[in-house]
Amino acid sequence: MKMFSSAFASLMPSRPNAPRLSSTVLGATVLEVLVLAWHLLLHPSGITPERPRPGGRPDTGQPTDRAQRAGPGEEPGSGTPPAGTSSDSTPPVGTTRPAEAVVTPLGAVQGGGSDADRPVVLLHGFIDNRSVFVLLRRSLARHGRRHLESLNYAPLTCDIRTAAELLGRHVEEICSRTGQREIDIVGHSLGGLIARYYVQRLGGDRRVRVLVTLGTPHGGTAAAPAASVHPIVRQMRGGSALIQELRLPARGCRTLFFSFWSEWDRVMVPVTTARVDHPDLLAQNVRVVGIGHLALPAHPAVAARIRQILDSPGTVYAHDTAYTRDAEDAEDATFPSGPRPPIARSTTDDATVA
């Protein structure tokens, strides 16, 4: 509780150059307080890890009637992909793809299933657990997502690289169990940074189709200086070796990045650090209005935008030119008009969530 209280102190508008108090600031602050109180009540329920169910669905301890999982216009109880079994022969994770490797940009959709069949992995932030995704998970399930996995990493985790390797093993197990070859990931705060390291530095882009980050310190954050006693917080500082490593070339990375950032996120200092800014990554930065750090994974407007991304992730907008992931290879990619844009480029903001 003490750690949460200290974290809450940083949510209040206290910067010298912060905008003057307005209804937006007041609304964002009140929302953060409500979300914090609600999350403190739910936090104990997320301490234990999920138990995978036969057929690929994890046991969350919540009702799992078929009608709730069926999407609009979808017959409840429609087929699920065949379940595999966990294998001890998981391919090794931990090598960076050579820059000269030939890859298919935004590779073909794999696994042969619909978007609803593709697993979505939810990865929480620092000193948190899977309970932070209760509302987002419910929203995704109600709109037809059949395989939702909330992963807890150890609260005493002291290294983002180690956590990313563990994530890689989890992803391989999920793909084996569900029969799918690709997954999508939604990461909040530190969870997004762990997922990005896995995708960008450990070859995880061969498994991760879409990575959505919510308030993730892609460029490092200067918030809460006293928390730097924790090694994982030091890795989230702007000048850390890990952040510098994420600035290295990532040519050929196939994952689509969608990063949500907010001007009222007091954990991200500066706030623009939550944007993906890398010349080799296909990224779309989404500005959020009137929502703070804790509310990002709980707000219905953010959930609606995430659903839209997961339902239509094949299109990334770069200077009004769309790229379709569902192509078999780079030559078959389709564009609304004009020549094919560069395979890897970072985009500016093209959407606002209010």
matplotlib code that plots the C-alpha trace (Angstrom):
import matplotlib.pyplot as plt

x = [0.0, 2.9, 4.3, 1.0, 0.6, 4.0, 3.2, -0.1, 1.8, 3.4, 0.0, -0.9, -0.1, 3.0, 5.3, 6.2, 5.3, 2.2, -1.0, -3.2, -5.9, -8.9, -11.8, -9.6, -6.9, -9.5, -11.3, -8.1, -7.0, -10.4, -10.4, -6.9, -8.0, -11.0, -9.1, -6.4, -9.0, -10.7, -7.4, -6.3, -9.4, -8.9, -5.1, -5.2, -7.4, -4.7, -1.7, -2.1, -1.4, -4.0, -4.5, -4.8, -7.9, -8.1, -8.6, -6.3, -8.5, -7.0, -9.0, -9.4, -11.8, -14.6, -17.7, -17.0, -20.4, -20.2, -22.8, -20.5, -17.6, -19.5, -19.1, -21.9, -23.5, -21.5, -23.1, -22.3, -20.2, -18.5, -15.5, -12.2, -8.8, -7.4, -5.3, -1.7, 0.4, 3.2, 6.6, 9.9, 11.6, 10.8, 13.0, 15.7, 14.9, 17.7, 19.4, 19.1, 18.2, 21.1, 20.7, 21.2, 18.5, 15.8, 12.3, 8.8, 7.7, 4.6, 4.6, 1.6, -1.2, -0.3, -2.2, -5.1, -7.6, -9.7, -8.6, -10.9, -8.8, -5.5, -4.3, -4.1, -1.5, -2.0, 1.2, 1.0, 3.3, 5.6, 4.5, 1.2, -0.5, -3.1, -6.0, -5.2, -6.7, -10.1, -12.1, -10.1, -10.2, -14.0, -14.4, -12.3, -14.2, -17.5, -16.5, -15.5, -11.9, -11.6, -8.0, -7.1, -4.0, -2.9, 0.7, 2.1, 5.9, 7.6, 7.3, 11.0, 12.0, 15.1, 16.0, 13.9, 16.0, 15.3, 11.6, 11.6, 13.2, 10.5, 7.8, 9.3, 8.9, 5.3, 4.5, 5.9, 3.8, 0.7, 1.2, 1.8, -1.3, -3.7, -2.4, -1.7, 1.6, 1.0, -0.2, -1.0, 0.3, -1.1, 1.4, 0.8, 3.8, 6.7, 4.9, 5.0, 8.8, 9.3, 7.3, 9.1, 12.5, 11.2, 10.0, 12.9, 15.9, 15.0, 13.4, 9.9, 8.5, 8.2, 5.5, 4.0, 1.8, 0.7, 2.2, 0.0, 1.7, -0.2, 1.9, 5.2, 8.5, 10.0, 12.5, 12.9, 11.2, 12.6, 9.6, 10.0, 13.8, 13.8, 12.5, 15.9, 17.1, 15.2, 17.3, 14.4, 13.5, 17.1, 16.7, 13.7, 15.7, 16.5, 20.2, 20.2, 22.0, 18.7, 17.0, 20.2, 19.9, 16.4, 17.7, 19.9, 18.9, 16.0, 15.8, 13.2, 11.1, 7.7, 5.6, 3.2, 3.5, 0.7, 1.7, -0.9, 0.4, -1.3, -0.4, -1.7, 0.4, 2.5, 4.5, 6.0, 8.5, 8.5, 5.0, 6.3, 8.6, 5.6, 5.8, 7.7, 10.3, 12.5, 13.3, 13.2, 9.8, 6.4, 4.6, 1.5, 1.4, -2.0, -2.5, -5.0, -6.8, -7.9, -6.7, -3.8, -1.4, -3.5, -6.7, -5.2, -5.9, -9.3, -10.9, -13.7, -12.5, -9.0, -10.5, -12.6, -9.5, -7.6, -10.4, -10.3, -6.6, -6.8, -9.6, -7.9, -4.1, -3.1, -3.3, -0.8, -1.1, 2.2, 1.7, -1.8, -0.4, -1.7, 0.3, -1.7, -0.1, -2.3, -0.1, 1.8, 5.0, 6.3, 5.6, 2.0, 1.4, -1.6, -1.8, -4.7, -2.6, 0.9, 4.2, 5.0, 6.4, 9.7, 9.3, 10.4, 9.5, 8.1, 5.0, 3.6, 0.4, -2.6, -5.3, -6.6, -8.6, -10.7]
y = [0.0, 2.3, 1.9, 2.7, 5.8, 7.1, 6.3, 8.2, 11.4, 11.6, 11.6, 15.1, 18.0, 19.5, 20.5, 24.2, 24.4, 22.2, 23.7, 25.7, 23.9, 23.2, 20.9, 18.4, 18.4, 18.1, 15.3, 13.4, 13.7, 12.6, 9.6, 8.6, 8.7, 6.5, 4.0, 3.8, 3.1, 0.5, -1.1, -1.4, -3.4, -5.7, -6.1, -9.1, -11.0, -10.8, -12.1, -15.7, -16.7, -17.9, -21.6, -22.5, -24.4, -27.2, -25.7, -22.7, -20.6, -19.7, -20.1, -16.6, -17.6, -15.7, -17.0, -18.1, -18.7, -19.0, -16.2, -13.6, -14.6, -14.5, -11.3, -9.3, -11.5, -14.5, -17.8, -18.6, -21.6, -21.3, -23.5, -23.0, -23.9, -27.2, -27.2, -28.3, -29.5, -27.7, -28.7, -28.8, -28.3, -24.5, -22.8, -20.8, -17.1, -14.6, -13.8, -10.6, -10.9, -10.0, -6.7, -8.4, -11.1, -11.2, -11.0, -10.5, -7.1, -7.4, -11.1, -13.0, -13.9, -17.2, -19.9, -20.0, -18.8, -15.6, -12.6, -13.9, -17.1, -15.3, -15.1, -11.7, -11.4, -8.8, -7.7, -5.5, -2.7, -2.2, -3.4, -4.5, -7.7, -9.0, -7.4, -4.1, -5.5, -6.6, -4.1, -4.3, -8.1, -8.0, -5.6, -7.8, -10.9, -9.3, -8.4, -12.0, -12.5, -16.2, -16.4, -13.8, -14.5, -12.2, -12.9, -12.0, -11.6, -12.0, -8.9, -9.2, -9.1, -7.0, -7.1, -6.3, -8.5, -11.5, -10.7, -10.5, -13.9, -15.3, -13.6, -15.4, -18.8, -18.0, -16.9, -20.2, -22.2, -20.2, -20.8, -24.5, -24.8, -22.8, -24.0, -20.4, -19.1, -15.4, -13.5, -9.9, -8.2, -5.3, -4.0, -1.3, 0.8, -1.5, -4.4, -2.6, -2.1, -5.8, -6.8, -4.3, -5.7, -9.2, -8.1, -5.9, -7.6, -11.2, -12.0, -11.9, -10.2, -13.6, -14.3, -10.9, -9.4, -6.3, -4.7, -2.1, -0.1, 2.0, 4.6, 2.8, 4.7, 3.9, 6.7, 6.4, 8.4, 10.7, 10.3, 9.3, 9.8, 8.1, 4.8, 4.5, 2.3, -0.5, -1.9, -2.2, 1.4, 2.4, 0.5, 2.7, 5.9, 7.7, 7.2, 3.5, 0.9, -0.9, 2.2, 2.8, -0.8, -0.2, 2.7, 0.4, -0.6, -3.0, -3.4, -5.9, -5.9, -7.1, -6.2, -3.3, -0.9, 1.2, 3.4, 5.3, 8.4, 11.1, 14.7, 13.9, 10.8, 11.9, 8.7, 9.6, 12.4, 13.9, 12.7, 12.2, 9.4, 7.1, 7.5, 5.1, 7.0, 4.7, 4.8, 1.1, 0.4, 0.6, 2.6, 4.6, 6.9, 7.6, 10.7, 10.3, 13.3, 13.7, 10.2, 9.6, 6.7, 4.4, 4.9, 3.9, 0.2, 0.8, 3.6, 2.5, 4.9, 3.4, -0.1, 0.7, 1.9, -1.2, -3.4, -1.4, -2.0, -5.7, -6.1, -4.2, -4.3, -4.9, -1.2, 1.3, 4.8, 6.5, 9.9, 8.9, 5.7, 2.4, -0.9, -4.2, -6.9, -9.6, -9.8, -12.9, -11.0, -7.5, -7.6, -8.6, -5.8, -3.6, 0.2, 2.6, 4.7, 5.5, 3.6, 1.3, 3.3, 2.3, -1.0, 0.4, 3.9, 5.5, 7.5, 10.6, 10.7, 10.0, 9.5, 11.0, 9.3, 11.6]
z = [0.0, 0.8, -2.6, -4.2, -2.1, -3.1, -6.8, -6.4, -5.3, -8.7, -10.4, -9.1, -11.4, -9.7, -12.6, -12.8, -16.4, -16.2, -17.8, -15.4, -13.6, -15.9, -16.1, -18.1, -15.4, -12.6, -14.5, -15.2, -11.5, -10.1, -12.6, -11.4, -7.8, -8.5, -10.6, -7.9, -5.2, -7.4, -8.3, -4.7, -4.0, -7.0, -6.6, -4.3, -6.8, -9.4, -7.4, -8.4, -12.0, -14.4, -14.9, -18.6, -19.5, -22.0, -25.5, -24.8, -22.5, -19.2, -16.0, -14.6, -11.9, -13.6, -15.4, -18.9, -20.5, -24.3, -24.9, -23.2, -25.4, -28.7, -30.6, -32.4, -35.0, -34.0, -32.9, -29.3, -28.9, -32.4, -32.9, -31.2, -32.7, -31.8, -28.6, -28.6, -25.8, -24.1, -25.4, -23.7, -27.0, -27.1, -29.7, -27.9, -27.4, -26.8, -30.1, -32.0, -35.7, -37.9, -39.8, -43.2, -42.6, -45.3, -43.8, -45.0, -43.7, -41.7, -42.6, -43.7, -41.3, -39.8, -38.0, -40.4, -37.8, -37.5, -35.5, -32.7, -32.5, -32.2, -28.6, -26.9, -24.1, -21.5, -19.6, -16.5, -15.2, -12.3, -8.9, -10.4, -11.6, -14.0, -12.1, -13.9, -17.1, -15.6, -17.6, -20.8, -20.7, -20.2, -23.2, -25.5, -24.4, -25.0, -28.6, -29.5, -28.4, -27.4, -26.2, -23.6, -21.5, -18.6, -17.5, -14.1, -13.9, -10.6, -8.3, -7.5, -11.2, -11.4, -15.1, -18.1, -20.3, -18.1, -18.0, -21.8, -22.1, -19.8, -21.9, -24.9, -23.2, -22.3, -25.9, -27.2, -24.7, -25.6, -29.4, -28.8, -26.6, -28.9, -32.2, -33.3, -34.8, -34.0, -31.0, -30.1, -27.0, -24.9, -22.4, -19.7, -18.6, -17.8, -19.4, -22.8, -22.4, -21.6, -24.7, -26.9, -25.8, -26.6, -30.1, -31.0, -29.5, -29.0, -32.3, -30.9, -34.1, -35.7, -33.1, -32.3, -34.9, -33.0, -29.9, -28.1, -25.4, -22.8, -21.0, -21.7, -21.2, -24.6, -24.2, -20.5, -17.7, -15.1, -12.7, -9.1, -8.6, -5.2, -6.9, -8.7, -5.8, -7.7, -10.6, -12.9, -12.4, -13.2, -16.5, -17.3, -17.0, -20.3, -20.2, -19.2, -21.2, -21.9, -23.4, -25.5, -26.7, -27.9, -30.0, -32.0, -35.5, -35.8, -39.6, -40.8, -37.6, -38.7, -35.6, -35.8, -32.8, -31.4, -28.5, -26.4, -24.7, -22.6, -21.7, -18.2, -17.6, -14.6, -14.6, -18.0, -17.7, -20.3, -21.5, -25.1, -23.8, -24.2, -28.0, -30.2, -32.1, -34.0, -37.7, -38.2, -36.5, -38.0, -35.3, -34.8, -31.8, -30.4, -28.2, -25.4, -23.9, -20.3, -19.1, -16.7, -16.3, -14.2, -16.2, -19.5, -19.3, -17.7, -19.8, -22.2, -24.9, -24.9, -24.9, -27.9, -29.8, -28.8, -30.1, -33.4, -33.7, -33.0, -35.4, -38.2, -37.4, -41.0, -41.8, -40.5, -41.6, -42.6, -44.2, -45.5, -47.0, -45.7, -45.6, -45.4, -43.2, -44.8, -47.9, -48.6, -49.2, -49.8, -53.5, -52.9, -50.5, -51.4, -51.0, -51.7, -54.1, -55.0, -54.6, -51.7, -48.8, -47.1, -45.3, -41.9, -40.7, -37.6, -38.0, -36.3, -34.3, -36.5, -33.9, -30.7, -28.0, -25.9]

ax = plt.figure().add_subplot(projection="3d")
ax.plot(x, y, z, "-o")
ax.set_aspect("equal")
plt.show()
